[in-house]
Amino acid sequence: MEKQRIFMEISYDGTAYSGWQIQPNAFTIQGAIEEALSKLNGNKPIGIVGCGRTDTGVHAKQYFFHVELPDFNWSEVRYKLNKMLPNDIKIVDAFYNQKHARFDARKRTYRYFIAKEKSPFNDRFCWVYERPLSVEAMNTACSHLIGHLDFASFAKGDTDVKTTLCEVFNASWEETNEGYVFEVSANRFLRNMVRAMVGTLMEVGIGNITPDAIPIILAKKSRQEAALSVPAKGLFLWEILY
């Protein structure tokens, strides 16, 4: 039977997982989905290609992967997969698409959520930080992050990539009654980049550094120049555009 490229849109709570990418002796999103798909395929192994990697504990409101499979009834397959997968992974949609899930994605958006106070209902999905933050100062600092820039200072030291250049389209903070939300969109992201950006911008927000420090940090191209990364649980891959 001829195979077709199928795109699947999913969402997941990453709390219990060692990130997206399959790896030995670890519970991952990719591993859970490949195991379920293989069972539906008569226990024959099936590999999938994701739109990118999310680290341990990071969530996804929207994520895409593609898979080469025979011409099944995809509404039925989606139903069966959702029954087989853990409750923290949902198959939102499945459809034919010849694009490449990773290489054809042109814009990725992340959001980071910070709560102003503890709540039993938000602990899995945001970081509690009780000191007030200056949104005005942080947004001024964000203006220095927009453009085609070298983000080596915000990348994990052992990142295995050919280039640390990324094009950031927008970056901004918003204050709500409950807390703060940071949103950033780019053509690509380096490992740990968003969490390091949030941690550094928060240093601006509490007055430890000025917004004008951001270009200096970028120019140094050293992870030691930026602030500590914030916890993974507040980070969501929010939207992927092709």
KEZATOR-699263 format. One line per field, with one value per residue: x, y, z of N, C-alpha, C in turn; residue in three letters. Coordinates in steps of 0.1 Angstrom, whole numbers. Atoms other than C-alpha are relative to their C-alpha. Layout:
n_X [X; ...]
n_Y [Y; ...]
n_Z [Z; ...]
ca_X [X; ...]
ca_Y [Y; ...]
ca_Z [Z; ...]
c_X [X; ...]
c_Y [Y; ...]
c_Z [Z; ...]
rest [ALA; ...]
***
This chain:
n_X [8; -8; 0; 2; -5; 11; -4; 8; -1; 2; -3; -4; -6; -13; -4; -5; -8; -14; 0; 6; -8; -2; -13; -1; 4; 7; 14; 1; 12; -2; 0; 14; 8; -5; 5; 14; 2; -5; 10; 11; -5; -3; -13; -12; -5; 4; -7; 6; -9; 7; -3; -10; -1; 3; -9; 6; 10; 6; 13; 3; 14; 0; -12; 3; -10; 5; -3; 4; 8; 10; 12; 10; 11; -7; 9; 0; -14; -1; 8; -7; -12; 4; 3; -12; -10; 3; 9; -7; -3; 13; -1; 11; 5; -8; 4; -10; -8; -13; -10; -8; 4; -10; -7; 9; 6; -6; 2; 3; 3; 0; 5; -4; 10; -4; 11; -4; 1; 3; 14; -1; 5; -9; -14; -6; -1; -7; -10; 4; -10; 9; -5; 5; -9; 3; 3; -5; -14; -3; 4; -11; -11; 4; -2; -14; 0; 7; -8; -8; -11; -7; 5; -9; 1; 12; 1; -7; -13; -3; 9; -7; 6; -10; 0; 8; 8; 15; 8; 11; 10; 5; -2; 7; 6; 13; 4; 14; 3; -6; -15; -6; -1; -10; 2; -10; 1; -12; -1; -6; -4; -11; 3; 1; 0; 11; -1; -11; 5; 9; -8; -8; 9; 5; -10; 4; 13; -1; -9; -14; -7; 8; 3; -11; -10; 3; -10; -13; 0; 0; -13; -10; 1; -3; 11; -3; 3; 14; 4; 5; 13; 12; 4; 6; 15; 8; -2; 9; -1; 14; 5; -9; 6; -7]
n_Y [-12; -12; -8; -15; -7; -5; -9; 0; -11; 5; -9; 8; -4; 7; 2; 14; 5; -5; -8; 6; 9; 13; 3; 13; 0; -12; -1; -11; -1; 8; 15; 5; 0; 11; 13; 2; 2; 13; 10; 0; 5; 14; 1; -3; -13; -12; -12; -13; -12; -11; -14; -5; 6; -7; 6; 6; -9; -10; 4; -5; -2; 5; 7; 8; 9; 8; 14; 6; 11; 4; -8; 4; -9; -8; -4; 12; 1; -11; 4; 11; -5; -7; 10; 8; -8; -6; -12; -13; -2; 1; -2; -10; 1; 8; -4; 1; -12; 4; -7; 6; -6; -9; -10; -9; -9; -13; -8; 7; -9; 6; -8; 3; -4; -2; -3; -10; 7; 14; 5; 15; 3; -4; 4; 8; -7; -13; -1; -11; -9; -10; -14; -7; -1; -12; 4; -10; 2; 12; -2; -8; 10; 9; -6; 3; 14; 2; -1; 12; -2; 12; 2; 9; -3; 5; 14; 10; 1; 12; 0; 5; -6; -6; -15; -5; -12; 2; -12; -2; -9; -9; 4; -10; 4; -5; 2; 3; 0; 12; 0; -6; 9; -4; 7; -2; 7; 0; 10; 12; -3; 8; 7; -8; -14; -8; -1; -9; -13; -4; -3; -12; -11; -2; -8; -14; -3; -3; -11; 4; -5; -9; 6; -2; 11; 12; 1; 4; 15; 6; -2; 8; 14; 9; 3; -6; -14; -1; 4; 14; 3; 2; 14; 5; 2; -11; -2; 6; -2; -5; 0; 3; -4; 5]
n_Z [0; 1; -12; 1; -11; -9; -10; -12; -10; -13; -11; -11; -13; 0; -14; -3; 11; 2; 13; 12; 8; -5; -5; -8; -14; -3; 5; 9; 8; 12; -2; -3; 12; 9; -6; 3; 15; 3; -3; 11; 13; -2; -7; 9; -4; 8; -4; 3; 1; -6; 4; -8; -13; -13; -11; -11; -8; 8; 5; 13; 3; 14; 4; 12; 5; 11; 0; 13; -3; 10; 1; -10; -3; -10; -11; -9; -6; -10; -11; -6; -6; -12; -10; -4; -6; -13; 1; 2; 14; 8; 14; 3; 13; 9; 14; 10; 3; 5; -6; -10; -13; -6; 9; 7; -10; 2; -11; -13; -11; -13; -11; -14; -10; -14; -9; -11; -13; 0; 2; 3; 14; 11; -3; 11; 13; -1; -11; -10; -3; -7; 1; 11; 11; 8; 13; 9; 1; 7; 14; 6; 2; 11; 13; 3; 4; 12; 12; 4; -9; -6; -13; -7; -14; -6; 4; -9; 5; 8; 11; 12; 12; 9; -2; -11; 5; 1; 3; -10; 7; -11; -13; -8; -13; -4; -14; -2; -14; -6; 1; 11; 11; 10; 13; 10; 12; 8; 11; -7; -14; -5; -12; -13; 4; -5; -15; -3; 3; -11; -12; 2; 0; -13; -7; 4; -6; -14; -1; -2; 12; 8; 14; 9; -2; 9; 12; -5; -3; 13; 7; -7; 6; -10; -8; -14; -1; -2; -14; -1; 7; -8; 1; 12; -1; 5; 14; 10; 15; 2; 13; 11; 13; 12]
ca_X [0; 14; 24; 13; 28; 5; 8; -5; -12; -9; -8; 9; 17; 54; 56; 62; 85; 122; 113; 101; 130; 133; 163; 175; 160; 138; 101; 95; 67; 81; 86; 50; 36; 58; 49; 12; 15; 36; 9; -17; 6; 7; 37; 59; 82; 71; 93; 80; 96; 87; 87; 114; 126; 112; 133; 124; 92; 83; 48; 32; -1; 6; 31; 33; 50; 48; 48; 48; 20; -5; -38; -58; -90; -74; -104; -105; -67; -69; -96; -77; -45; -62; -75; -41; -20; -17; -41; -13; -9; -38; -39; -58; -59; -45; -43; -24; 5; 37; 56; 84; 74; 107; 124; 93; 82; 88; 77; 77; 62; 68; 51; 64; 40; 48; 24; 25; 15; 11; -20; -27; -42; -12; 19; 24; 21; 38; 66; 57; 77; 64; 87; 72; 86; 88; 71; 81; 118; 116; 98; 125; 151; 131; 136; 173; 164; 145; 163; 187; 212; 237; 221; 251; 248; 214; 221; 231; 268; 267; 243; 253; 242; 260; 250; 237; 221; 183; 158; 135; 103; 89; 94; 72; 59; 23; 11; -22; -40; -25; 11; 32; 34; 64; 59; 86; 85; 114; 124; 143; 153; 185; 184; 174; 172; 138; 144; 177; 161; 133; 158; 179; 149; 137; 170; 160; 125; 138; 164; 196; 207; 195; 178; 210; 229; 212; 233; 264; 254; 246; 280; 299; 286; 290; 264; 281; 271; 233; 213; 202; 175; 140; 123; 109; 73; 63; 73; 49; 56; 25; 22; 39; 33; 42]
ca_Y [0; 34; 56; 92; 119; 127; 158; 156; 185; 177; 195; 182; 187; 181; 178; 140; 138; 142; 165; 157; 138; 101; 89; 58; 51; 82; 88; 112; 126; 112; 78; 76; 85; 62; 33; 39; 43; 11; -8; 4; -7; -43; -37; -26; 3; 37; 68; 104; 138; 166; 204; 209; 199; 209; 203; 184; 198; 221; 221; 226; 242; 235; 211; 193; 162; 142; 105; 84; 59; 40; 56; 50; 64; 93; 104; 68; 67; 100; 86; 54; 72; 95; 64; 48; 78; 92; 120; 146; 141; 149; 144; 175; 169; 147; 156; 151; 175; 172; 197; 188; 193; 208; 224; 240; 257; 294; 309; 295; 312; 305; 319; 320; 323; 338; 339; 367; 343; 307; 288; 250; 253; 268; 251; 228; 255; 287; 298; 318; 349; 374; 404; 431; 434; 466; 456; 489; 483; 447; 457; 483; 455; 433; 458; 449; 412; 417; 411; 386; 383; 359; 344; 324; 341; 327; 291; 261; 256; 221; 230; 211; 235; 249; 285; 304; 331; 334; 359; 371; 387; 400; 398; 414; 413; 417; 421; 405; 404; 370; 376; 382; 367; 368; 360; 356; 346; 336; 315; 291; 288; 275; 250; 268; 301; 313; 304; 322; 352; 353; 351; 379; 401; 396; 410; 441; 440; 441; 467; 447; 456; 482; 475; 488; 458; 434; 444; 440; 405; 396; 409; 388; 355; 338; 320; 333; 368; 362; 354; 320; 302; 302; 268; 248; 245; 280; 275; 267; 262; 282; 283; 270; 286; 271]
ca_Z [0; -10; 19; 24; 45; 74; 95; 131; 154; 190; 224; 256; 292; 294; 332; 333; 302; 294; 265; 230; 215; 219; 240; 258; 292; 292; 289; 260; 240; 208; 223; 236; 203; 182; 206; 201; 163; 161; 179; 154; 126; 138; 161; 132; 142; 130; 132; 133; 126; 149; 143; 169; 203; 237; 268; 299; 316; 287; 274; 240; 232; 195; 181; 147; 135; 103; 96; 64; 66; 45; 35; 67; 79; 98; 119; 132; 138; 157; 179; 186; 193; 218; 236; 237; 247; 282; 291; 290; 252; 228; 191; 179; 142; 114; 77; 45; 39; 19; 39; 63; 99; 110; 80; 65; 98; 92; 125; 161; 191; 227; 258; 294; 323; 357; 386; 412; 440; 448; 437; 438; 403; 384; 398; 368; 342; 356; 378; 410; 414; 440; 434; 412; 377; 355; 323; 307; 314; 302; 269; 263; 267; 243; 215; 216; 209; 177; 144; 128; 157; 173; 204; 216; 250; 255; 243; 264; 262; 248; 220; 188; 160; 130; 138; 167; 145; 148; 135; 163; 148; 181; 218; 245; 281; 293; 329; 339; 372; 379; 367; 337; 302; 279; 242; 216; 180; 157; 127; 151; 187; 203; 232; 265; 246; 257; 294; 294; 278; 304; 332; 318; 311; 346; 359; 339; 354; 390; 383; 385; 350; 325; 291; 274; 289; 264; 233; 254; 266; 230; 217; 243; 227; 260; 281; 313; 304; 305; 337; 350; 331; 346; 354; 325; 338; 328; 292; 263; 226; 216; 179; 147; 113; 79]
c_X [9; -1; -2; 6; -12; 6; -10; 3; -3; 2; 4; 4; 13; 6; 7; 11; 14; 1; -6; 8; 3; 14; 0; -4; -6; -14; -2; -13; 1; -1; -14; -8; 4; -4; -14; -2; 5; -10; -12; 5; 5; 14; 12; 4; -4; 8; -8; 10; -7; 5; 12; 1; -5; 7; -9; -10; -6; -12; -2; -15; -2; 13; -5; 11; -6; 5; -4; -7; -10; -13; -11; -11; 5; -9; -1; 13; 2; -7; 7; 12; -3; -4; 12; 10; -4; -8; 7; 5; -13; 4; -12; -5; 10; -4; 12; 8; 14; 12; 8; -2; 10; 5; -9; -7; 7; -1; -4; -2; -1; -6; 5; -9; 6; -12; 5; -1; -4; -14; 1; -4; 10; 14; 6; 3; 5; 9; -5; 12; -7; 6; -6; 10; -4; -2; 5; 15; 3; -4; 10; 12; -3; 3; 14; 2; -6; 10; 8; 13; 6; -4; 8; -1; -12; -2; 8; 14; 3; -9; 8; -8; 11; 1; -9; -8; -15; -6; -12; -9; -6; 2; -7; -5; -14; -2; -15; -2; 7; 15; 5; 1; 10; -3; 11; -2; 13; 0; 5; 4; 11; -5; 1; -1; -10; 1; 11; -4; -9; 8; 8; -9; -6; 10; -2; -12; 1; 11; 15; 9; -10; -3; 12; 11; -2; 9; 14; 1; 0; 14; 10; 0; 4; -12; 2; -5; -15; -3; -3; -13; -11; -5; -9; -15; -8; 0; -9; 5; -15; -6; 11; -7; 9; -2]
c_Y [12; 8; 15; 7; 7; 10; -2; 12; -6; 12; -10; 7; -7; -3; -13; -5; 7; 7; -8; -11; -13; -2; -12; 2; 13; -1; 13; 1; -8; -15; -5; -1; -11; -14; -2; -2; -14; -11; 0; -5; -14; -2; 2; 14; 11; 12; 13; 11; 12; 14; 6; -8; 9; -8; -6; 9; 11; -5; 5; 2; -5; -6; -9; -10; -7; -14; -5; -13; -3; 9; -5; 9; 9; 5; -12; -2; 10; -4; -11; 4; 8; -9; -7; 9; 5; 13; 13; 2; -1; 2; 9; -2; -9; 2; -2; 13; -4; 8; -8; 7; 10; 10; 10; 10; 14; 10; -8; 10; -7; 11; -5; 6; 1; 4; 9; -7; -14; -4; -15; -3; 5; -5; -7; 9; 15; 0; 12; 9; 12; 14; 7; 2; 13; -5; 10; -2; -13; 1; 9; -9; -9; 6; -3; -15; -3; 3; -13; 2; -13; -2; -10; 2; -5; -15; -8; -3; -12; -2; -4; 5; 6; 15; 3; 13; -4; 13; 1; 11; 9; -6; 11; -6; 6; -3; -3; 1; -11; 0; 7; -11; 5; -8; 4; -9; 1; -11; -13; 4; -10; -7; 9; 15; 9; 1; 9; 15; 6; 4; 13; 12; 3; 8; 15; 5; 3; 10; -4; 4; 9; -6; 1; -11; -11; 0; -4; -15; -7; 0; -9; -15; -10; -3; 5; 14; 2; -6; -15; -3; -2; -15; -3; 1; 12; 2; -8; 3; 3; -1; -3; 4; -5; 9]
c_Z [0; 13; -3; 12; 7; 10; 12; 9; 13; 11; 12; 12; 2; 14; 2; -10; 0; -13; -11; -5; 7; 5; 9; 15; 5; -6; -7; -7; -13; 2; 3; -12; -10; 5; -4; -15; -4; 3; -10; -13; 2; 7; -8; 4; -9; 6; -4; 1; 6; -5; 7; 13; 11; 11; 11; 7; -8; -6; -14; -2; -14; -4; -12; -2; -13; 0; -14; 3; -11; 1; 10; 1; 12; 12; 10; 7; 11; 12; 8; 7; 13; 11; 6; 7; 14; -1; -1; -14; -7; -15; -4; -14; -8; -14; -9; -2; -4; 6; 10; 13; 6; -10; -7; 10; -2; 12; 12; 11; 13; 10; 13; 10; 14; 8; 11; 14; -2; -2; -2; -14; -11; 2; -11; -12; 1; 11; 9; 3; 6; 0; -12; -11; -8; -14; -10; -2; -8; -15; -7; -3; -11; -13; -5; -5; -14; -12; -2; 8; 4; 15; 8; 15; 7; -3; 10; -6; -9; -12; -13; -12; -8; 2; 12; -4; -1; -4; 9; -7; 11; 13; 9; 13; 1; 15; 1; 15; 8; 0; -12; -11; -10; -13; -9; -12; -8; -10; 6; 14; 3; 13; 12; -3; 7; 16; 5; -3; 11; 12; 0; 0; 14; 9; -4; 8; 15; 3; 2; -11; -8; -13; -9; 2; -10; -12; 4; 3; -14; -7; 6; -5; 10; 10; 14; 1; 3; 14; 0; -7; 11; -1; -12; 1; -4; -15; -9; -14; -4; -14; -10; -13; -11; -12]
rest [MET; GLU; LYS; GLN; ARG; ILE; PHE; MET; GLU; ILE; SER; TYR; ASP; GLY; THR; ALA; TYR; SER; GLY; TRP; GLN; ILE; GLN; PRO; ASN; ALA; PHE; THR; ILE; GLN; GLY; ALA; ILE; GLU; GLU; ALA; LEU; SER; LYS; LEU; ASN; GLY; ASN; LYS; PRO; ILE; GLY; ILE; VAL; GLY; CYS; GLY; ARG; THR; ASP; THR; GLY; VAL; HIS; ALA; LYS; GLN; TYR; PHE; PHE; HIS; VAL; GLU; LEU; PRO; ASP; PHE; ASN; TRP; SER; GLU; VAL; ARG; TYR; LYS; LEU; ASN; LYS; MET; LEU; PRO; ASN; ASP; ILE; LYS; ILE; VAL; ASP; ALA; PHE; TYR; ASN; GLN; LYS; HIS; ALA; ARG; PHE; ASP; ALA; ARG; LYS; ARG; THR; TYR; ARG; TYR; PHE; ILE; ALA; LYS; GLU; LYS; SER; PRO; PHE; ASN; ASP; ARG; PHE; CYS; TRP; VAL; TYR; GLU; ARG; PRO; LEU; SER; VAL; GLU; ALA; MET; ASN; THR; ALA; CYS; SER; HIS; LEU; ILE; GLY; HIS; LEU; ASP; PHE; ALA; SER; PHE; ALA; LYS; GLY; ASP; THR; ASP; VAL; LYS; THR; THR; LEU; CYS; GLU; VAL; PHE; ASN; ALA; SER; TRP; GLU; GLU; THR; ASN; GLU; GLY; TYR; VAL; PHE; GLU; VAL; SER; ALA; ASN; ARG; PHE; LEU; ARG; ASN; MET; VAL; ARG; ALA; MET; VAL; GLY; THR; LEU; MET; GLU; VAL; GLY; ILE; GLY; ASN; ILE; THR; PRO; ASP; ALA; ILE; PRO; ILE; ILE; LEU; ALA; LYS; LYS; SER; ARG; GLN; GLU; ALA; ALA; LEU; SER; VAL; PRO; ALA; LYS; GLY; LEU; PHE; LEU; TRP; GLU; ILE; LEU; TYR]
***
